[in-house]
Amino acid sequence: MSMDQMEADLNILIEISSGRGLLIGDVKSSDPYVVVTMGKFGEVHKTKHISKTLNPEWGPEHKSTFILNVPSFKLVDSDGLTFTVKDYDMLSTDEDLGTVQLSVGDVMTKGSMDIMLERKITPPAESAGKDAGYLTIRIRKATPEDAQSLAKGEKKRLFAIKTGVFDGDGKKGVHDMMV
Ligand SMILES: [Ca+2]
């Protein structure tokens, strides 16, 4: 990357779309939400939780979508983005249900396309060896219309349904889901 590219701000739209087969944080289920962090720069986004499900589908009403607008070098410095799935608890500390790390390449290269990334969740240490399920994240370049819609707090889906390229940990290869 050139110096200019390192200083340039990223302008990437990210949607935390869904999870499936998440770990159980309560007795039978979880109240999952996702916190996105960038290494030492800390939290960049947090969704709202959905009650009692192991297969959440976060939408605009859960603040599923945000624009990552930081200089490229910060993303490189922090080795990409960390998505931590958590179980919301009203009376105790929220439980960790595992993490997904998106590399700088995932965010920057793939961010130039409209892509749907399905990644296997790495369980937290106390659940090592357990199947912690999958997290699906969508990424594309943000437009001025996206920024306006988010700033206005519009409850509108910014990613079209069933468009983009699918890149899954759960399946072999890359599947084109264009319709
Ligand atoms: Ca809970």
Boltz pocket constraint, residues with backbone or C-beta under 6 A from the ligand:
constraints:
  - pocket:
      binder: B
      contacts: [[A, 25], [A, 26], [A, 29], [A, 30], [A, 31], [A, 87], [A, 88], [A, 89], [A, 90]]
      max_distance: 6.0
